[in-house]
Amino acid sequence: MNEPVPVADRVDAAAAPVAAAPKKRVAIVGATGYSGAELTAIMARHHGVDLVALFSSSSTARGPVTPALPKLIAEPFTFEALIAARPEVVFLCTPNEVSAELAPKLLDAGMTVIDLSGAFRLEEPSMYPTWYGFEHENPKLLGEAVYGLTEYCNGELKKARLVANPGCYPTSILLALRPLNFAIDREQPVICDSKSGVSGAGKKADVNFSFAELFGNFKAYGVGNHRHEPEIRQQLHLGDRAPLVFVAHLLPVHRGILSTIHVGFTHAMSEQQITDAYARVYENAPFVRVLPAGQLPELKNVVNTPRAEIGFQLLQGGRRAVIVSVIDNLLKGAASQAVQNFNRMFDFAETEALI
């Protein structure tokens, strides 16, 4: 029991400083991957976070998260060690199947989970075998998970136990298209031509992502079977029959995504109508910048930042448009967006640790 405070030691309540809110105990699993390392660096400078545990995805490797962060050591992952650290919030920067297995156990242990994989992004469990290659064993959680495209989360994050962080390609496309969803002609193809830096493939050893294969090269991949396609359809409410074409390309650069989107409208749109549509959605969005009509963004504008930039050019008298969207795939496409979601969940400033 606490002892009573002597009267002489009491401080007038109005003059007393407000006690700082307790820091959130946070663990990161998969801290040594590209997105995990970015996330670790952000959370290490977050004023509201006590970073209680860092784990690699491996059960054997121990060492610095990255050479640039030599004091931040990732331990070999075991579930027992994670539980022993007593985190309140766990970020999963792990493969899809690993997240699908770990997240339910962490929720059962009373922890909040922010998952950067695709394990909880799709609403229909029947889609996982086709698009992700495994049967989803927790379909109820698919209905519970909050899809964490931060700018479109209106309070549900505060009640969330499980957040499904969006994919990098979908983030670039959805930020560009969702404000215009009301005018998109679903009888015409929505064409999303997206290019990513090689860090989007992760750290796995694969000759296709080696320097010799990538330098001076540029190629398309995953045409017709890229796992981000159903995520884009779902979040644009296109259904199965609307003609969406999504093609991913691999750029010979380390990081960044540029999506060039071709879309038709149900009626002629003016530059001012499109500008106003974006402004209504992103007026108070600190990390989304929409350029004036006719100006198109470039990768260099956003690489190594948590921002997205969007530009558009009207065609055919306003009946069609080309929209260009750029993000850093490791930040706005992964780590910094996860921190935006964390900040909203726990009433921190949305920009905390990000600017």
Residue pairs with C-beta under 8 A, 6 or more apart in sequence:
21 48
23 48
23 49
23 50
24 48
24 49
24 50
24 88
24 89
24 346
25 50
25 52
25 85
25 86
25 87
25 88
25 89
26 43
26 49
26 50
26 51
26 52
26 87
26 88
26 89
26 90
26 91
27 51
27 52
27 53
27 54
27 55
27 82
27 85
27 87
27 89
27 90
27 91
28 36
28 39
28 40
28 43
28 51
28 53
28 54
28 55
28 90
28 91
28 93
29 36
29 55
29 57
29 77
29 82
29 90
29 91
29 92
29 93
29 94
29 102
30 36
30 55
30 56
30 57
30 92
30 93
30 94
30 116
31 37
31 39
31 40
31 54
31 55
31 56
31 65
31 72
31 74
31 93
32 56
32 57
32 58
32 61
32 63
32 65
32 66
32 74
32 203
33 57
33 93
33 202
33 203
34 199
34 202
34 203
34 330
35 93
35 116
35 330
35 334
35 335
36 65
36 91
36 93
36 116
36 335
37 65
37 66
37 69
38 330
38 331
38 334
38 335
38 336
39 91
39 93
39 116
39 334
39 335
39 338
39 339
40 51
40 54
40 65
40 69
40 72
41 65
41 66
41 68
41 69
41 72
42 335
42 336
42 339
42 353
42 354
43 49
43 51
43 91
43 339
43 353
44 51
44 69
44 72
45 353
46 339
46 348
46 352
46 353
47 352
47 353
48 346
48 348
48 352
49 353
51 72
52 85
52 86
52 87
53 75
53 81
53 82
53 85
53 87
54 65
54 72
54 73
54 74
54 75
55 74
55 75
55 76
55 77
55 81
55 82
56 62
56 63
56 74
56 75
56 76
56 77
57 77
57 93
57 94
57 95
57 98
58 76
58 77
59 76
59 77
59 78
60 76
61 74
61 76
62 73
62 74
62 75
62 76
63 73
63 74
64 70
64 71
64 72
64 73
64 74
65 72
65 73
65 74
75 81
79 102
79 105
82 90
82 106
83 109
87 111
88 111
88 112
89 111
89 112
89 113
89 114
89 342
89 346
90 106
90 111
90 112
90 113
90 114
91 113
91 114
91 115
91 116
91 338
91 342
92 98
92 99
92 102
92 103
92 113
92 114
92 115
92 116
92 117
93 116
93 117
93 334
94 102
94 116
94 117
95 117
96 117
96 118
96 119
96 132
96 134
97 119
97 134
98 117
99 115
99 116
99 117
99 119
99 120
100 117
100 119
100 120
100 134
100 136
100 137
100 138
103 113
103 115
103 119
103 120
103 138
103 141
103 162
104 138
104 141
106 113
107 113
107 141
107 161
107 162
112 160
112 161
112 162
112 345
113 161
113 162
113 163
114 148
114 163
114 165
114 338
114 341
114 342
115 145
115 162
115 163
115 164
115 165
116 165
116 334
116 335
116 338
118 132
118 164
118 167
118 227
118 231
119 132
119 136
119 164
120 141
120 142
120 145
120 162
120 164
121 145
121 147
121 164
121 166
121 167
121 231
122 128
122 131
122 142
122 230
122 231
122 234
123 142
123 143
123 234
124 142
125 135
125 136
125 139
125 142
127 230
128 134
128 135
128 136
129 135
131 225
131 227
131 229
131 230
132 227
136 142
141 162
144 161
144 162
145 160
145 162
145 163
145 164
146 153
146 156
146 157
146 160
146 162
146 163
146 164
147 164
147 166
147 235
148 157
148 163
148 164
148 165
148 166
148 337
148 338
148 341
149 166
149 170
149 171
149 174
149 175
149 235
149 337
150 157
150 337
150 340
150 341
150 344
150 350
151 175
151 281
151 282
151 285
151 288
152 174
152 178
153 341
153 344
157 163
157 341
157 344
157 345
158 344
158 345
158 347
160 345
163 338
163 341
163 345
165 334
165 337
165 338
165 341
166 174
166 231
166 235
166 333
166 337
167 227
167 228
167 231
167 333
168 196
168 200
168 257
168 327
168 329
168 330
168 333
168 334
169 192
169 194
169 196
169 226
169 228
169 232
169 246
169 248
169 257
169 259
169 333
170 228
170 231
170 232
170 235
171 308
171 327
171 332
171 333
171 337
172 194
172 257
172 258
172 259
172 308
172 325
172 326
172 327
172 333
173 192
173 194
173 232
173 246
173 259
173 261
173 325
174 232
174 235
174 236
175 288
175 308
175 310
175 325
175 327
176 259
176 261
176 310
176 323
176 324
176 325
177 184
177 190
177 236
177 261
177 263
177 323
178 235
178 236
178 281
179 277
179 278
179 280
179 281
179 282
180 263
180 265
180 274
180 277
180 323
181 236
181 237
182 277
183 265
183 266
183 267
183 269
183 277
184 190
184 236
184 263
184 264
184 265
184 266
185 263
185 264
185 265
185 266
186 238
186 242
187 243
188 243
188 263
188 264
189 243
189 244
189 245
189 262
189 264
190 236
190 238
190 242
190 243
190 244
190 245
190 261
190 262
190 263
191 245
191 261
191 262
191 263
192 232
192 244
192 245
192 246
192 247
192 259
192 260
192 261
193 247
193 249
193 259
193 260
193 261
193 262
194 246
194 247
194 248
194 249
194 257
194 258
194 259
194 260
195 218
195 248
195 249
195 250
195 251
195 257
195 258
195 259
196 248
196 249
196 250
196 251
196 256
196 257
196 329
197 251
197 253
197 254
197 255
197 256
197 257
197 329
198 209
198 214
198 250
198 251
198 252
198 253
198 254
199 254
199 255
199 329
199 330
200 255
200 257
200 329
200 333
201 209
201 250
207 213
209 250
214 250
214 252
215 252
216 252
217 250
217 252
218 249
218 250
218 251
218 252
219 249
219 250
220 247
220 248
220 249
220 250
221 248
221 249
221 250
222 248
223 247
223 248
226 246
226 248
228 246
228 248
229 244
229 246
232 238
232 244
232 246
233 239
233 240
233 242
233 244
236 244
238 244
251 258
253 299
255 303
255 304
255 328
255 329
255 330
256 299
256 302
256 303
256 326
256 327
256 328
256 329
257 299
257 326
257 327
257 328
257 329
257 333
258 297
258 298
258 299
258 324
258 325
258 326
259 324
259 325
259 326
260 322
260 323
260 324
261 322
261 323
261 324
261 325
262 320
262 321
262 322
263 320
263 321
263 323
264 319
264 320
265 318
265 319
265 320
265 321
267 319
268 317
268 318
268 319
269 314
269 318
269 319
269 321
270 314
270 318
271 293
271 294
271 314
274 293
274 312
274 314
274 321
275 290
275 292
275 293
278 290
278 310
279 290
282 288
282 290
286 350
286 351
286 355
287 306
287 307
287 308
287 332
287 336
287 340
287 351
287 354
288 307
288 308
288 309
288 310
289 307
289 308
289 309
289 310
290 309
290 310
290 311
291 297
291 309
291 310
291 311
293 312
293 313
293 314
294 311
294 313
295 311
296 311
296 312
296 313
296 324
297 309
297 310
297 311
297 324
297 325
297 326
298 326
299 326
301 307
301 309
301 326
302 308
302 309
302 326
302 327
302 328
302 332
303 328
304 328
304 331
305 328
305 331
305 332
306 328
306 331
306 332
306 336
306 337
306 339
306 340
306 354
306 355
307 327
307 328
307 332
308 325
308 326
308 327
308 332
309 325
309 326
310 323
310 324
310 325
311 323
311 324
312 321
312 322
312 323
312 324
313 321
313 322
314 320
314 321
315 321
315 322
327 333
328 336
331 337
336 354
339 352
339 353
339 354
340 350
340 354
342 348
343 349
343 350
343 351
343 352
343 353
344 350
